[in-house]
Every structure is written in C-alpha cells, then in structure tokens.
Amino acid sequence: MFFEFVYPLVVYFTPFNIFQYLSVRGAYAAITSLFICFIFGPRIIEALRRLKIGQAVRIDGPAEHLKKDGTPTMGGVFVILSVVIAMILWMDFSNMHVWLVMGALVAFGSIGFLDDYLKVTRHSSDGLPAWAKLVFQFAIALSIVLILYFSGHEQITYLYIPFFKYPVLDMGRLWIPFAVLLVMASSNAGNISDGLDGLLAGLLILVFLAFAALTYLSGRFDFSDYLEIPFIPGAGELTVFCLAVTGALIGFLWFNTHPAEVFMGDVGSLSLGGVAAVLSLIIKKEVLLFVIGGVFVLEIASVIIQVVSFKLRGKRVFKMAPLHHHFELSGWVESKVVIRFWILGGLFAIIALSTLKIQ
C-alpha cells in the first residue's frame, strides 16, 4: 500500500523516494509483522484458550510433554495474518512472485487449519487422514508448479547444484513432478519438526533470513552477475516477503518459547515449510534448500530410517522419531535440544550462503 499509493507521491514529496528500496520496505515489513504479533498475539491466545482450542499431546511421546496437553494451538494463524497484512502495506502489487508465495502460504495454511480443527474438535492428536492431507498438498503444489512452469522465466526447468556455476541439466517436463515432490516434502518436513517449544519457529527464522539474502541477490543483476548465480527478474521483491515472515516468526517465538503459551499447529508448520520450497523453485535453489533446511532433512530422514528399520528388521534405530524426541529421551532437557538444533540450523544456513562464492 505504501509502495502502490504513497511512493507515486514522490513527485510532490521527495522523502517518499525511500519506499522504492527493498531494504527499507523489507525492514518495515518485518517490523510491521512483528508488532502485529506483539499487539494481537495475547488476544488471539486468550481467544483460543476461551474457545478451548488446545493441543492434544501424543501419549506415546516423552512423559514431560503430557503437561502441555490443552495448550492453545493454531498459533500459525496469527503468523499468516501478520505476514499478509504486512505485505499488503509494503509489497509491490504488480509482482507475480509475491502473489504466488502468498497464495501458497494461505493455501497450505488452510490445509493445516482444517487438520488442527479436526484434532481440536475430536480431542485427539489425529486430524485429517494422511491420504487426504497428501491429496490436498498435491493439488496445491501441482497448481503452483504449473503456474511457474508456464509463466516462469526461461531457466525455470534448469537444475543448479551448489558449487557449480552452470546448470547440470535442463529437466524439461520432468521438473514438474520433481518440483511437486519437493514442495510436498518440505511442507511435511516442517510439520514433522514442530514438536518442541520454539524449535520450529527458531529454525524457520534462520531459513527465511537465508532466503531473504538469496532472493535479494538473485533479483539484482549486478550481484547475481558477480556471483554467477541465476538472475531472476522480480525475485528481489521476495526479500520483503521473507523479512515479513521473519518478523512474524520472531513475534510468535515470544509466546512460543518454553514453556509455550501457544503452539504453531499444522496451520503454521505446513504453510511455512511449503513456502520455503516455493521460494527455492523461483530462484533456482532447489538443491540448496536441502542445505538451508539441513535440520529438517535430518528430522524427516530419522522418521524414514525408523520406519524402514522397524518394517525390515523389527528394530528401532532411534529411541523415538523425529530426531528431537530421540535426544529428549536420551536425557537432554527440552531447552537444550532446541538451542542446539538452532545452532545446527544456523550452521547449515551459513554453509548454504557460502556456496554462492565457492563455485
């Protein structure tokens, strides 16, 4: 809104010129979403508590988690709302990429909302059937990928690998199923990693800060040319979105730190995990996503290993999957697991950004 309606007035008041800069709008988008969470967070949490929208905790998990039963959930709603409001104020309305990621955020959030709602109404940790959730995710992911395929830039089907300057191959139409699977996997990886107070929010802050840097560099011809990475026209505007999400997550983390006053719920974890993959598709960092979200890869890999091992050998590799529960049952207190996973997430983000120069 500021960019669309205030910036054109620069001919009458030159200080409005600052609204053309991504860094300014990105910073204020982050501040806007942060303060929206601060101001409305307590009211939303109280409303969730009054409506008895509480988390049903798995009885087969760590015993200490049983005391969290009934904690308000679906906190991802005010993360999404704060991002949408911040973007309406600070985004460039003509940028297709921003509308696409916002659409993905709301669409995946809707699946999570329905899943959380069913859990709450049934007073169970079981929400949507797994097949139904996957069908909805597939439909949304396919829609997004097809939009990118038919209206994206000429490099959209190229596959880039970290440490290599040039694409290793043009995937052609095979890029479509690859991209769909990536979005679905990323969405579910975020969901799986949401199991401890503050864990997912902290990790996602690091992920979206890394994407803020990547989108800014990818959208600037001078920087992308210097670093020899794909130049994606209009991708710079995604920096505003990434910083808006970062601000919202910091605001949410204020209430989600141990002991959590509210949980993110599937409405937040499914949407933010899916959006991270959509960002990677737009700026051609699909493979780098596995590095940026290294902790998420470890989390979902631990679940796969656990299931395969039990099916084939009748034995479990971990005390419990996902991985964060294994360390809890190994004697680490919850806050230690969270902070150490944050440190690991920061390390992965730094490694990912370092690949821009090492190629």
C-alpha beads as a LAMMPS data file, in Angstrom:
LAMMPS data file: protein, C-alpha beads

359 atoms
358 bonds

1 atom types
1 bond types

-500.0 500.0 xlo xhi
-500.0 500.0 ylo yhi
-500.0 500.0 zlo zhi

Masses

1 110.0

Atoms # bond

1 1 1 0.000 0.000 0.000
2 1 1 2.817 2.378 0.829
3 1 1 4.601 1.398 -2.372
4 1 1 1.452 1.494 -4.506
5 1 1 -0.206 4.651 -3.183
6 1 1 2.410 6.640 -1.294
7 1 1 5.509 6.194 -3.463
8 1 1 3.883 7.803 -6.569
9 1 1 3.578 10.985 -4.481
10 1 1 7.363 11.288 -4.569
11 1 1 6.979 13.992 -7.222
12 1 1 5.388 16.138 -4.518
13 1 1 7.395 14.980 -1.501
14 1 1 10.849 13.599 -2.328
15 1 1 11.429 11.742 1.014
16 1 1 8.850 9.198 -0.204
17 1 1 11.638 8.017 -2.509
18 1 1 12.818 5.671 0.267
19 1 1 9.864 3.362 -0.448
20 1 1 11.446 2.228 -3.705
21 1 1 14.222 0.443 -1.819
22 1 1 13.752 -3.228 -0.992
23 1 1 15.874 -2.903 2.130
24 1 1 13.577 -0.208 3.544
25 1 1 10.325 -1.972 2.692
26 1 1 11.736 -5.314 3.864
27 1 1 12.794 -3.842 7.206
28 1 1 9.412 -2.185 7.757
29 1 1 7.561 -5.319 6.675
30 1 1 9.469 -7.230 9.370
31 1 1 8.714 -4.565 11.979
32 1 1 5.045 -4.462 10.952
33 1 1 4.520 -8.213 11.210
34 1 1 6.485 -8.317 14.478
35 1 1 4.340 -5.648 16.131
36 1 1 1.119 -7.172 14.840
37 1 1 2.101 -10.395 16.630
38 1 1 3.060 -8.492 19.783
39 1 1 -0.167 -6.490 19.848
40 1 1 -2.701 -9.110 18.822
41 1 1 -0.879 -12.276 19.956
42 1 1 -2.074 -12.181 23.583
43 1 1 -5.666 -11.509 22.498
44 1 1 -5.622 -14.359 19.990
45 1 1 -4.079 -16.734 22.542
46 1 1 -6.741 -15.783 25.070
47 1 1 -9.457 -16.332 22.462
48 1 1 -8.019 -19.764 21.613
49 1 1 -7.935 -20.616 25.305
50 1 1 -11.508 -19.414 25.815
51 1 1 -12.695 -21.471 22.836
52 1 1 -10.781 -24.457 24.273
53 1 1 -8.704 -24.838 21.118
54 1 1 -5.967 -26.814 22.825
55 1 1 -3.307 -29.248 21.644
56 1 1 -3.899 -32.955 22.202
57 1 1 -0.498 -34.402 23.100
58 1 1 0.641 -37.844 21.918
59 1 1 0.504 -40.312 24.780
60 1 1 3.429 -42.277 23.319
61 1 1 5.777 -39.277 23.470
62 1 1 8.083 -38.100 26.267
63 1 1 6.215 -38.092 29.606
64 1 1 7.088 -34.449 30.264
65 1 1 5.005 -33.426 27.253
66 1 1 1.773 -34.627 28.865
67 1 1 1.629 -31.429 30.935
68 1 1 1.367 -29.480 27.662
69 1 1 -1.990 -31.071 26.899
70 1 1 -4.573 -28.365 26.329
71 1 1 -2.080 -25.618 25.461
72 1 1 -3.683 -23.325 22.830
73 1 1 -2.722 -24.313 19.312
74 1 1 -3.251 -22.933 15.784
75 1 1 -0.921 -20.031 16.599
76 1 1 0.201 -20.171 12.989
77 1 1 -2.998 -18.262 12.192
78 1 1 -1.636 -15.018 13.592
79 1 1 1.715 -15.635 11.876
80 1 1 -0.041 -15.878 8.494
81 1 1 -2.343 -12.928 9.193
82 1 1 0.530 -10.688 10.269
83 1 1 2.502 -11.579 7.129
84 1 1 -0.471 -10.914 4.838
85 1 1 -1.186 -7.529 6.469
86 1 1 2.487 -6.527 6.369
87 1 1 2.745 -7.483 2.699
88 1 1 -0.387 -5.524 1.763
89 1 1 1.281 -2.481 3.281
90 1 1 4.766 -2.905 1.821
91 1 1 4.704 -5.135 -1.283
92 1 1 4.760 -4.258 -4.962
93 1 1 1.303 -5.373 -6.092
94 1 1 2.465 -5.938 -9.660
95 1 1 4.978 -8.646 -8.708
96 1 1 3.677 -12.123 -9.628
97 1 1 6.228 -13.939 -7.468
98 1 1 4.939 -12.323 -4.284
99 1 1 1.324 -13.183 -5.034
100 1 1 2.364 -16.772 -5.724
101 1 1 4.167 -17.257 -2.406
102 1 1 1.364 -15.529 -0.511
103 1 1 -1.141 -17.805 -2.226
104 1 1 0.961 -20.820 -1.244
105 1 1 1.147 -19.570 2.355
106 1 1 -2.628 -19.222 2.652
107 1 1 -3.422 -22.426 0.710
108 1 1 -1.141 -24.696 2.736
109 1 1 -2.243 -22.870 5.859
110 1 1 -5.840 -23.799 5.033
111 1 1 -4.926 -27.497 4.997
112 1 1 -3.212 -27.096 8.348
113 1 1 -6.186 -25.158 9.731
114 1 1 -8.566 -27.970 8.787
115 1 1 -6.198 -30.561 10.263
116 1 1 -5.864 -28.615 13.534
117 1 1 -9.616 -28.011 13.707
118 1 1 -10.357 -31.725 13.432
119 1 1 -7.796 -32.502 16.129
120 1 1 -9.351 -29.977 18.474
121 1 1 -12.963 -30.989 17.880
122 1 1 -12.126 -34.674 18.240
123 1 1 -9.861 -34.068 21.266
124 1 1 -7.279 -36.270 19.569
125 1 1 -3.824 -35.964 18.002
126 1 1 -5.338 -37.390 14.794
127 1 1 -6.648 -34.808 12.335
128 1 1 -7.050 -35.196 8.601
129 1 1 -6.366 -38.722 7.312
130 1 1 -2.859 -38.928 5.872
131 1 1 -4.197 -39.663 2.386
132 1 1 -6.483 -36.612 2.445
133 1 1 -3.699 -34.323 3.598
134 1 1 -1.416 -35.608 0.844
135 1 1 -4.125 -35.176 -1.802
136 1 1 -4.706 -31.547 -0.781
137 1 1 -0.973 -30.877 -0.656
138 1 1 -0.503 -32.448 -4.070
139 1 1 -3.270 -30.333 -5.608
140 1 1 -1.827 -27.083 -4.238
141 1 1 1.772 -27.982 -5.084
142 1 1 0.837 -29.001 -8.629
143 1 1 -1.078 -25.746 -9.176
144 1 1 1.886 -23.655 -8.026
145 1 1 4.390 -25.640 -10.090
146 1 1 2.274 -25.426 -13.239
147 1 1 1.972 -21.653 -12.838
148 1 1 5.744 -21.414 -12.562
149 1 1 6.284 -23.786 -15.469
150 1 1 4.022 -21.957 -17.904
151 1 1 4.678 -18.387 -16.806
152 1 1 8.110 -18.581 -15.224
153 1 1 11.456 -17.449 -16.573
154 1 1 13.373 -19.408 -19.211
155 1 1 15.612 -21.058 -16.597
156 1 1 12.731 -22.484 -14.588
157 1 1 13.423 -26.126 -15.552
158 1 1 17.195 -25.905 -15.082
159 1 1 18.717 -27.751 -12.163
160 1 1 21.551 -25.983 -10.339
161 1 1 23.776 -27.703 -7.798
162 1 1 25.824 -25.920 -5.104
163 1 1 29.496 -25.347 -6.009
164 1 1 28.680 -25.429 -9.767
165 1 1 28.315 -22.201 -11.754
166 1 1 26.185 -23.600 -14.536
167 1 1 23.067 -25.804 -14.528
168 1 1 23.870 -29.502 -14.622
169 1 1 20.856 -30.269 -16.832
170 1 1 17.589 -28.997 -18.208
171 1 1 14.950 -31.235 -16.643
172 1 1 12.242 -30.199 -19.080
173 1 1 8.834 -31.570 -18.142
174 1 1 10.394 -33.844 -15.514
175 1 1 10.899 -30.683 -13.471
176 1 1 7.141 -30.661 -12.769
177 1 1 6.950 -33.911 -10.715
178 1 1 10.320 -33.098 -9.130
179 1 1 9.089 -29.662 -8.026
180 1 1 5.764 -31.026 -6.752
181 1 1 7.525 -33.647 -4.623
182 1 1 9.937 -31.023 -3.282
183 1 1 7.108 -28.727 -2.158
184 1 1 5.197 -31.581 -0.518
185 1 1 8.316 -32.936 1.203
186 1 1 9.295 -29.504 2.513
187 1 1 5.789 -28.857 3.828
188 1 1 5.749 -32.173 5.705
189 1 1 9.317 -31.740 6.957
190 1 1 8.260 -28.506 8.633
191 1 1 5.294 -30.291 10.157
192 1 1 7.426 -33.145 11.498
193 1 1 9.935 -30.740 13.060
194 1 1 7.268 -28.968 15.117
195 1 1 7.494 -30.909 18.349
196 1 1 9.268 -28.786 20.971
197 1 1 8.669 -25.292 22.326
198 1 1 10.282 -22.783 19.989
199 1 1 12.084 -25.371 17.864
200 1 1 10.333 -24.855 14.538
201 1 1 9.961 -21.082 14.862
202 1 1 13.672 -20.625 15.565
203 1 1 14.722 -22.871 12.691
204 1 1 12.370 -21.137 10.269
205 1 1 13.734 -17.724 11.244
206 1 1 17.163 -18.897 10.090
207 1 1 15.730 -20.392 6.888
208 1 1 13.851 -17.241 5.897
209 1 1 16.790 -14.980 6.750
210 1 1 18.896 -17.081 4.384
211 1 1 16.209 -16.815 1.700
212 1 1 15.985 -13.057 2.261
213 1 1 19.643 -12.812 1.285
214 1 1 19.283 -15.219 -1.640
215 1 1 16.215 -13.539 -3.116
216 1 1 17.826 -10.111 -2.853
217 1 1 20.988 -11.282 -4.625
218 1 1 19.040 -13.228 -7.262
219 1 1 16.907 -10.202 -8.071
220 1 1 19.870 -7.860 -8.597
221 1 1 21.587 -8.229 -11.961
222 1 1 24.859 -6.732 -10.707
223 1 1 25.134 -9.036 -7.687
224 1 1 23.910 -12.160 -9.479
225 1 1 26.316 -11.478 -12.343
226 1 1 29.217 -11.027 -9.921
227 1 1 28.364 -14.217 -8.006
228 1 1 27.493 -16.067 -11.226
229 1 1 24.124 -17.228 -9.984
230 1 1 20.852 -17.134 -11.979
231 1 1 19.390 -13.647 -12.313
232 1 1 15.635 -13.841 -11.696
233 1 1 13.806 -10.623 -12.624
234 1 1 11.441 -9.561 -9.848
235 1 1 12.848 -12.023 -7.295
236 1 1 14.155 -9.176 -5.181
237 1 1 10.607 -8.350 -4.098
238 1 1 10.530 -11.727 -2.329
239 1 1 13.037 -10.252 0.114
240 1 1 10.195 -8.162 1.521
241 1 1 8.117 -11.325 1.956
242 1 1 10.955 -13.261 3.609
243 1 1 11.592 -10.456 6.089
244 1 1 7.868 -10.134 6.828
245 1 1 7.800 -13.864 7.658
246 1 1 10.936 -13.473 9.777
247 1 1 9.362 -10.650 11.771
248 1 1 6.171 -12.659 12.284
249 1 1 8.139 -15.695 13.464
250 1 1 10.141 -13.609 15.938
251 1 1 6.858 -12.211 17.262
252 1 1 5.406 -15.716 17.509
253 1 1 8.541 -17.035 19.217
254 1 1 7.963 -14.507 22.009
255 1 1 4.920 -16.575 23.026
256 1 1 6.236 -19.972 21.896
257 1 1 9.415 -20.159 23.960
258 1 1 9.495 -22.715 26.778
259 1 1 7.070 -23.052 28.449
260 1 1 4.979 -22.288 25.376
261 1 1 1.816 -20.199 25.726
262 1 1 0.729 -21.281 22.247
263 1 1 1.733 -23.846 19.643
264 1 1 2.098 -23.126 15.936
265 1 1 -0.033 -26.055 14.858
266 1 1 -0.229 -27.525 11.376
267 1 1 -1.651 -24.245 10.079
268 1 1 1.807 -22.731 10.554
269 1 1 4.166 -25.648 10.032
270 1 1 2.636 -26.949 6.784
271 1 1 2.362 -23.490 5.241
272 1 1 5.816 -22.171 6.111
273 1 1 7.550 -25.416 5.155
274 1 1 5.787 -25.416 1.802
275 1 1 6.535 -21.747 1.112
276 1 1 10.267 -22.299 1.690
277 1 1 10.238 -24.828 -1.161
278 1 1 8.281 -22.468 -3.441
279 1 1 10.926 -19.788 -2.840
280 1 1 13.655 -22.257 -3.780
281 1 1 11.842 -23.104 -7.027
282 1 1 11.514 -19.467 -8.054
283 1 1 15.165 -18.552 -7.502
284 1 1 16.539 -21.922 -8.683
285 1 1 17.907 -23.056 -5.330
286 1 1 16.049 -26.369 -5.150
287 1 1 19.102 -28.427 -4.218
288 1 1 20.445 -25.714 -1.910
289 1 1 17.166 -25.973 0.028
290 1 1 18.414 -29.301 1.380
291 1 1 21.394 -27.460 2.872
292 1 1 19.497 -24.417 4.157
293 1 1 16.977 -26.729 5.807
294 1 1 19.552 -29.290 6.865
295 1 1 17.913 -29.834 10.253
296 1 1 14.572 -30.542 8.563
297 1 1 16.308 -33.085 6.335
298 1 1 17.726 -34.812 9.413
299 1 1 14.322 -34.795 11.084
300 1 1 12.410 -36.330 8.189
301 1 1 15.275 -38.755 7.468
302 1 1 15.111 -40.003 11.066
303 1 1 11.420 -40.833 10.599
304 1 1 12.075 -42.672 7.328
305 1 1 15.001 -44.631 8.814
306 1 1 12.954 -45.524 11.886
307 1 1 10.003 -46.813 9.859
308 1 1 12.123 -48.750 7.338
309 1 1 14.274 -50.300 10.047
310 1 1 11.250 -51.423 12.062
311 1 1 9.499 -52.832 8.989
312 1 1 12.547 -54.748 7.733
313 1 1 14.358 -55.724 10.942
314 1 1 11.751 -55.278 13.645
315 1 1 14.172 -52.962 15.451
316 1 1 14.234 -49.210 16.011
317 1 1 17.344 -47.127 15.291
318 1 1 16.252 -44.186 17.451
319 1 1 14.576 -44.176 20.836
320 1 1 11.839 -42.169 19.178
321 1 1 11.411 -40.326 15.898
322 1 1 11.586 -37.499 14.860
323 1 1 15.157 -36.888 15.911
324 1 1 14.449 -34.205 18.523
325 1 1 12.486 -36.719 20.604
326 1 1 15.401 -39.169 20.457
327 1 1 17.662 -36.639 22.162
328 1 1 14.966 -35.824 24.722
329 1 1 14.675 -39.486 25.659
330 1 1 18.495 -39.656 25.756
331 1 1 18.499 -37.240 28.683
332 1 1 18.723 -33.785 27.083
333 1 1 16.292 -31.276 28.557
334 1 1 13.913 -29.692 26.053
335 1 1 15.583 -26.272 26.003
336 1 1 18.993 -27.852 25.323
337 1 1 17.639 -29.793 22.341
338 1 1 16.017 -26.655 20.933
339 1 1 19.042 -24.391 21.285
340 1 1 21.440 -26.986 19.896
341 1 1 19.179 -27.581 16.915
342 1 1 19.054 -23.796 16.380
343 1 1 22.849 -23.708 16.388
344 1 1 22.905 -26.535 13.863
345 1 1 20.314 -24.703 11.752
346 1 1 22.462 -21.564 11.785
347 1 1 25.471 -23.587 10.683
348 1 1 23.538 -25.045 7.742
349 1 1 22.374 -21.568 6.708
350 1 1 25.944 -20.226 6.768
351 1 1 27.203 -23.174 4.729
352 1 1 24.411 -22.609 2.194
353 1 1 25.267 -18.917 1.767
354 1 1 28.982 -19.716 1.485
355 1 1 28.307 -21.819 -1.615
356 1 1 27.484 -18.626 -3.541
357 1 1 31.149 -17.725 -3.569
358 1 1 32.653 -21.211 -3.637
359 1 1 31.869 -22.312 -7.179

Bonds

1 1 1 2
2 1 2 3
3 1 3 4
4 1 4 5
5 1 5 6
6 1 6 7
7 1 7 8
8 1 8 9
9 1 9 10
10 1 10 11
11 1 11 12
12 1 12 13
13 1 13 14
14 1 14 15
15 1 15 16
16 1 16 17
17 1 17 18
18 1 18 19
19 1 19 20
20 1 20 21
21 1 21 22
22 1 22 23
23 1 23 24
24 1 24 25
25 1 25 26
26 1 26 27
27 1 27 28
28 1 28 29
29 1 29 30
30 1 30 31
31 1 31 32
32 1 32 33
33 1 33 34
34 1 34 35
35 1 35 36
36 1 36 37
37 1 37 38
38 1 38 39
39 1 39 40
40 1 40 41
41 1 41 42
42 1 42 43
43 1 43 44
44 1 44 45
45 1 45 46
46 1 46 47
47 1 47 48
48 1 48 49
49 1 49 50
50 1 50 51
51 1 51 52
52 1 52 53
53 1 53 54
54 1 54 55
55 1 55 56
56 1 56 57
57 1 57 58
58 1 58 59
59 1 59 60
60 1 60 61
61 1 61 62
62 1 62 63
63 1 63 64
64 1 64 65
65 1 65 66
66 1 66 67
67 1 67 68
68 1 68 69
69 1 69 70
70 1 70 71
71 1 71 72
72 1 72 73
73 1 73 74
74 1 74 75
75 1 75 76
76 1 76 77
77 1 77 78
78 1 78 79
79 1 79 80
80 1 80 81
81 1 81 82
82 1 82 83
83 1 83 84
84 1 84 85
85 1 85 86
86 1 86 87
87 1 87 88
88 1 88 89
89 1 89 90
90 1 90 91
91 1 91 92
92 1 92 93
93 1 93 94
94 1 94 95
95 1 95 96
96 1 96 97
97 1 97 98
98 1 98 99
99 1 99 100
100 1 100 101
101 1 101 102
102 1 102 103
103 1 103 104
104 1 104 105
105 1 105 106
106 1 106 107
107 1 107 108
108 1 108 109
109 1 109 110
110 1 110 111
111 1 111 112
112 1 112 113
113 1 113 114
114 1 114 115
115 1 115 116
116 1 116 117
117 1 117 118
118 1 118 119
119 1 119 120
120 1 120 121
121 1 121 122
122 1 122 123
123 1 123 124
124 1 124 125
125 1 125 126
126 1 126 127
127 1 127 128
128 1 128 129
129 1 129 130
130 1 130 131
131 1 131 132
132 1 132 133
133 1 133 134
134 1 134 135
135 1 135 136
136 1 136 137
137 1 137 138
138 1 138 139
139 1 139 140
140 1 140 141
141 1 141 142
142 1 142 143
143 1 143 144
144 1 144 145
145 1 145 146
146 1 146 147
147 1 147 148
148 1 148 149
149 1 149 150
150 1 150 151
151 1 151 152
152 1 152 153
153 1 153 154
154 1 154 155
155 1 155 156
156 1 156 157
157 1 157 158
158 1 158 159
159 1 159 160
160 1 160 161
161 1 161 162
162 1 162 163
163 1 163 164
164 1 164 165
165 1 165 166
166 1 166 167
167 1 167 168
168 1 168 169
169 1 169 170
170 1 170 171
171 1 171 172
172 1 172 173
173 1 173 174
174 1 174 175
175 1 175 176
176 1 176 177
177 1 177 178
178 1 178 179
179 1 179 180
180 1 180 181
181 1 181 182
182 1 182 183
183 1 183 184
184 1 184 185
185 1 185 186
186 1 186 187
187 1 187 188
188 1 188 189
189 1 189 190
190 1 190 191
191 1 191 192
192 1 192 193
193 1 193 194
194 1 194 195
195 1 195 196
196 1 196 197
197 1 197 198
198 1 198 199
199 1 199 200
200 1 200 201
201 1 201 202
202 1 202 203
203 1 203 204
204 1 204 205
205 1 205 206
206 1 206 207
207 1 207 208
208 1 208 209
209 1 209 210
210 1 210 211
211 1 211 212
212 1 212 213
213 1 213 214
214 1 214 215
215 1 215 216
216 1 216 217
217 1 217 218
218 1 218 219
219 1 219 220
220 1 220 221
221 1 221 222
222 1 222 223
223 1 223 224
224 1 224 225
225 1 225 226
226 1 226 227
227 1 227 228
228 1 228 229
229 1 229 230
230 1 230 231
231 1 231 232
232 1 232 233
233 1 233 234
234 1 234 235
235 1 235 236
236 1 236 237
237 1 237 238
238 1 238 239
239 1 239 240
240 1 240 241
241 1 241 242
242 1 242 243
243 1 243 244
244 1 244 245
245 1 245 246
246 1 246 247
247 1 247 248
248 1 248 249
249 1 249 250
250 1 250 251
251 1 251 252
252 1 252 253
253 1 253 254
254 1 254 255
255 1 255 256
256 1 256 257
257 1 257 258
258 1 258 259
259 1 259 260
260 1 260 261
261 1 261 262
262 1 262 263
263 1 263 264
264 1 264 265
265 1 265 266
266 1 266 267
267 1 267 268
268 1 268 269
269 1 269 270
270 1 270 271
271 1 271 272
272 1 272 273
273 1 273 274
274 1 274 275
275 1 275 276
276 1 276 277
277 1 277 278
278 1 278 279
279 1 279 280
280 1 280 281
281 1 281 282
282 1 282 283
283 1 283 284
284 1 284 285
285 1 285 286
286 1 286 287
287 1 287 288
288 1 288 289
289 1 289 290
290 1 290 291
291 1 291 292
292 1 292 293
293 1 293 294
294 1 294 295
295 1 295 296
296 1 296 297
297 1 297 298
298 1 298 299
299 1 299 300
300 1 300 301
301 1 301 302
302 1 302 303
303 1 303 304
304 1 304 305
305 1 305 306
306 1 306 307
307 1 307 308
308 1 308 309
309 1 309 310
310 1 310 311
311 1 311 312
312 1 312 313
313 1 313 314
314 1 314 315
315 1 315 316
316 1 316 317
317 1 317 318
318 1 318 319
319 1 319 320
320 1 320 321
321 1 321 322
322 1 322 323
323 1 323 324
324 1 324 325
325 1 325 326
326 1 326 327
327 1 327 328
328 1 328 329
329 1 329 330
330 1 330 331
331 1 331 332
332 1 332 333
333 1 333 334
334 1 334 335
335 1 335 336
336 1 336 337
337 1 337 338
338 1 338 339
339 1 339 340
340 1 340 341
341 1 341 342
342 1 342 343
343 1 343 344
344 1 344 345
345 1 345 346
346 1 346 347
347 1 347 348
348 1 348 349
349 1 349 350
350 1 350 351
351 1 351 352
352 1 352 353
353 1 353 354
354 1 354 355
355 1 355 356
356 1 356 357
357 1 357 358
358 1 358 359
